[in-house]
Amino acid sequence: MIINILEQIPGILIAISVHEFGHALTAYMLGDDTAKRYGRLTLDPFKHIDALGMLVMFIARFGWAKPVPIDDRNFKNRRLGIFLVSIAGPIFNIITSILIIYIIKIQYTVLNMYALNRILSYAFRFNIMFASFNLLPIPPLDGSKILLSIIPSNFKRYYFKYEEMGSIILLLLVFTNKIGLLITPIYTVISGIVALFI
């Protein structure tokens, strides 16, 4: 059990790091340096870890990190900025999962170390799962912010009412073991996309 946990830790840290770095970097490129000023424009996982999100990730293979601080008033186009920053985290996870597959192939050919293969395999799965989970349209996940950026303005008041309940809904889905029903279709689509590159 301890060995299994140790094999998973690098994958979890990689998934968290690239996800939050993706948000921070995209915001910075769009003119908002808030994340940089808070020390979040980094791949250092310890700047991004949320204790509860980390625990859930060990238990359920998905989770969350501390949200990257963003000030959307700094974007020239706020709606587009929110969309791009929100989707950047999952996209960075997907890109990372593709890169890991190539690393696994090289490692298998050159070293073929069993332990390293397992660590990389966990990292691959965690990145896809992290992207899938965060694309759910439930506040405060990225999917909800993507939804906010594309819905008509007159529907936003309904979104903000729903936002207050989002965390409760999310925790209920996690602890009743129903969250997998929502994640599986997204995971399947992302896996199919990744498969096109390998």
N, C-alpha and C positions, 0 to 999 in steps of 0.2 A: 504493500500500500504506500509506504513512504517513497519507494523508488518510483512508483507511478506518479505520485504528486510532484516529485522532483523533475520528472520528464515533462510534466505539463507546464510548470512554472515559466520556462523560457517562452513558450508559445503564447501564454496569457500576457506576459509582459510585452512581447512584440506586438500582439494584436492591439493592446491598449495604446502603446506608444505611437504606432503609425496612424491609428485612427485619430487621436487627438492632435497629433502633429499635422495631419491633413487639414483639420479644421483651422488650426492656428495659421498655417502657411497660406491657405487660401484667403483667409481674412486679411492677412498682412499684404498679400499681393493685390487685394481689392481696396487697400487704403486704410485698413483698420489695424493699428498697432497695439490694441488693448492686450491681446494674448501675449505679445512679446514683452510688454511692460510688466506683466504678471509672471514672467518666466516660463510661459507655457509653449513658446515656440521652440520646442526641443523634443528629441527622441528619448529623453531620460524618462523611463516609466514611473519613477518615484515622484515625479512632478504631477502625474496624472491619476494615480491610483485613488480609487474610492473603496474604503474598507468593505462596505456591504456588497458593492458591485463585484469586488474581487472574490468574496466568499461565495456569492451566487454562481460566479463563473466556474469555481472548483466543483460545485455541487451539480449544476445544471448545464455546463458547457457553454453558457452565454452569460453576459453581464454588462456592466457599464463602468465608466470612469467618471472623474470629476468633469463637469461641463467646462469647456474652454470659454473664458469670458469674451464676449463679442459686443461691440457697440455698433449696431447697424446704421446709426446716423452718419457714420464715416463712409458708407458706401454711396457711390454716385447714384446707383439704382438700388434702392433698398430691397425691393422684391427679388431682383436677380441676385443680389449679394447674399441674401438669406438662403436662397435656393442653392447657390454654388457652395457656400460654406457648409451647409447641412449635408449635402450629398458627397462632399469631399472625403469625409471620414470613411464611409463605406467603400468608396472608390479606392482609397488608399489601401484598405484591407484586401480588396479584391486583387489589386495589382501585386500586393505583397504575397498573396497566396499563389499567384502565377509564378513569381520569382522563386518562391520556396520549392515549387515542383521542379524547376530547372536545377536548383541546388541539390535536391534529392537525387535527381538523375546523375549529376556529376559525382556526388558523394558515393552513390551506389557503384559507379564505374571505377572510381579512383581508390576510395577507402573501404567502402562497404562495411561500415561499422553499425552493428545492430542498434546500439543505444542511440547513436546519432540519427539513424533513420526514424526511430520512434519519436525523438524530440522534434524533428522536422515535420513528421506526420501530424503530430499534435498541433504544431504551429500552423500548418496548413489548414487543419480543420477549425481551429479557433478563429483564424482570420475570416473564414467564410461565415462561421456562426456569428461572430461579432458584427459583421456587416449585415447579415440577415436580421438579427435581433434589433439592431438600431434602425433598420428601415421600417419597422412597424410604426404605423401612424398613431402612436399612443404617446402623449406628452409624458416625460420630457425628451423622448427619443428623437433622433434625427428625422425619422419619417413624418413625425407630426409637424416639424418645422418646414419640411419640404411641402407638406400639404398646405400649411399656412401661406407659403409663398406663391401658391398657384390658385387657391380658391378666390372667388370674387370678394371684393371688400365687404359687401353687404352680408356675407356669411361669416365674417370673422368674429362677430359677437358670439355666435354659437360655439365657435372654436374655443374662445377664451373661457366660456362656461365649462366646456368639456375639459379644458386644460387643468382646472382645479381638481378634477377627479382622476386625472391620468395616472398619477403615481399609485393611487389606491387600486385602480383597475389593474395596473401592471403587477403589483405585488400579489394581488388575488390570483391572477393568471399564473404567476410563477409558483406560488405555494399550493395551488390546487392542481398543478401539473398539466394545465391546459394550454400553456404558452406554446408548446411544441406544435399544436394544431395550426397555429398562426405562422410559426416560423418555417415549418417544413416546405410549404410551397415556394417561399422566397429563397430558401436554401437550395431547393432543386433548380430554380431558375439561375441562380448565381453559379452553382456547380456546372450547369450547362454552358454558361458563358465562359467560365474558366477552362472548361474542356476544349473549347475552340482554339485555345492558345497552346495546347500541349500535345 
